[in-house]
Amino acid sequence: ILWSVDPEDWKKPGSSVVTSRLVSGAAPGAILLVHDIHSASVDAMPATVDKLLARGFQFVTVTQLIAMDDKG
């Protein structure tokens, strides 16, 4: 599976930048790349999830995403 949003968290930009990049890059069907080995990425997750949910996004598994794509 390829991702469509790379916040470049491996460059260690800080959690607020990771959140900003993920939220601004999100679109229907997007796959967000986040490395759990970087503390800033882990720290960015609560705000990122809250902001994406507030914008009406939902989180699904890859299997669910593929099934949605097959229907559309």
Contacts in CASP RR format, 6 or more apart in sequence:
PFRMAT RR
TARGET T0000
AUTHOR 0000-0000-0000
METHOD contacts of the structure
MODEL  1
ILWSVDPEDWKKPGSSVVTSRLVSGAAPGAILLVHDIHSASVDAMPATVD
KLLARGFQFVTVTQLIAMDDKG
1 31 0 8 1.000
1 62 0 8 1.000
2 31 0 8 1.000
3 31 0 8 1.000
3 32 0 8 1.000
3 33 0 8 1.000
4 27 0 8 1.000
4 29 0 8 1.000
4 30 0 8 1.000
4 31 0 8 1.000
4 32 0 8 1.000
5 21 0 8 1.000
5 22 0 8 1.000
5 25 0 8 1.000
5 26 0 8 1.000
5 30 0 8 1.000
5 31 0 8 1.000
5 32 0 8 1.000
5 33 0 8 1.000
6 33 0 8 1.000
7 13 0 8 1.000
7 17 0 8 1.000
7 18 0 8 1.000
7 21 0 8 1.000
7 22 0 8 1.000
7 32 0 8 1.000
7 33 0 8 1.000
7 34 0 8 1.000
7 41 0 8 1.000
7 44 0 8 1.000
8 21 0 8 1.000
9 18 0 8 1.000
9 33 0 8 1.000
9 34 0 8 1.000
9 35 0 8 1.000
9 38 0 8 1.000
9 40 0 8 1.000
9 41 0 8 1.000
9 44 0 8 1.000
10 35 0 8 1.000
10 38 0 8 1.000
12 38 0 8 1.000
12 40 0 8 1.000
13 21 0 8 1.000
13 40 0 8 1.000
14 40 0 8 1.000
14 43 0 8 1.000
14 44 0 8 1.000
15 40 0 8 1.000
15 41 0 8 1.000
15 43 0 8 1.000
15 44 0 8 1.000
15 47 0 8 1.000
16 44 0 8 1.000
16 47 0 8 1.000
17 40 0 8 1.000
18 34 0 8 1.000
18 40 0 8 1.000
18 41 0 8 1.000
18 44 0 8 1.000
18 48 0 8 1.000
19 44 0 8 1.000
19 47 0 8 1.000
19 48 0 8 1.000
19 51 0 8 1.000
22 32 0 8 1.000
22 34 0 8 1.000
22 44 0 8 1.000
22 48 0 8 1.000
22 52 0 8 1.000
23 48 0 8 1.000
23 51 0 8 1.000
23 52 0 8 1.000
23 55 0 8 1.000
26 32 0 8 1.000
26 52 0 8 1.000
26 55 0 8 1.000
26 57 0 8 1.000
28 57 0 8 1.000
29 65 0 8 1.000
29 68 0 8 1.000
29 69 0 8 1.000
31 62 0 8 1.000
31 65 0 8 1.000
34 41 0 8 1.000
34 44 0 8 1.000
34 45 0 8 1.000
35 41 0 8 1.000
36 42 0 8 1.000
49 59 0 8 1.000
52 59 0 8 1.000
60 68 0 8 1.000
END
